Amino acid sequence: MLRRGIAAAFAVVYSYSWSQDIHFSQVATNQMLSNPAAAGVFDGWERITVNHKNQWVNAGTKFFTSSMAADLNLFKPKRGNKAHIGLGFQFYNDIGGDSKFGTKQFILNASGIVPLNEMHEISGGIQFGVAQRTGNLGSLVFSNQFNGTVLDPTLNSNEPNNMISFMYPDVGVGVTYRYGNHSIGFSRDHQTDLMIGVAYLHANRPKLAYSLGYSEKLYSKLAIQVNFLKDFSGSKLGMEGFVYQWVQGPHWETLLGALLRVRLSSGSKTTGLNRDAYFKIGTACRIKDALSPMMHIQFSNFDFGVSYDVTISKLGQTARSGGLEFSFIYTNRDFALFKRRGGI
């Protein structure tokens, strides 16, 4: 009976909480998480992105999510517009709770990027991945370990330590449209950039078969994104905004965000010896869940970001918990007329 109770409780908690996928407040720093067509869609040749989040830091039980990604452009010309290929790799590790229940996944993204002219660009992408679900009952305490006074973890619970361990394939597709003055030139101080993407993830609806006898199919997920950047002409100020909508089975999540960016220094457009530097500050809002103040420092080819989720849901009313999140991006940019590919 106890094992059945554990299985039922696990099924309810898992299905309700994040039978949906991992989520970052700084999701705009790693767009391949939401759309495989975003691989290679940036002004440069190579890009490395690292994200880490410690969710619900004051809730007693810790939840950690880490992601490492790299994408690059193949056959992209140094100057001019030409169709090319984007290739991206991603690994993430999501672990939470005393049972260390989590998901590890490796993903390969491939995209075809087609410039329509200097201002318009479309891309289509496909995603292949393999994931592993794991867990460990050995660190949990059960009711039959009550010694008459307290729960004693040294007592044998007689519960098998084989909660979860299985792998499954994962497939997704997506498209993006991008508008803006992306070409290298002197007008980039007045940059405008709009990106719209739609993706269909977990298209194969993989089966999740848990050791405790419970199984389910992972819901497919529809992901819609809008990212916007605008520098104000004749000013050091600009703004960035983003809207993400995810729908996965009966679950949905909406993330809105806006940041003010200030140009601290302007780089040389001819030689690239001096590079742009920006300070960005703003807030994201996950509807009915959290507010996330965030700050970024961008200089040379690097971007560092930090944010903190202030929980506004019922969980935040019982325990003032939130999520501390960091991001790091290195981009080998095409920011100068005569810059050679490669190098920092």
Buried (B, 14 or more C-beta within 10 A) or exposed (E): EEBEEBBEEBBEEBBEEBBBBBBBBBBBBBBBBBBBBBBBBBBBBBBBBBBBBBBBBEBEEEBBBBBBBBBBBEEBEEEEBEEBBBBBBBBBBBBBBBBBBBBBBBBBBBBBBBBEEEBBBBBBBBBBBBBBBBBBBBEBBBEEBEEEEEEEEEEEBEBEEEBBEBEBEBBBBBBBBBBBBBBBEEEBBBBBBBBBBBBBBBBEEBEBEBBBEBEBEBBBBBBBBBBBBBBEEEEBEBBBBBBBBBBBBEBEBBBBBBBEBEBEEEBBBEEBEEBBBBBBEBBBBBEEBBBBBBBBBBBBBBBEBBBBBBBBEEBBEEEEBBBEBBBBBBBBBBBBBEBEEEEE
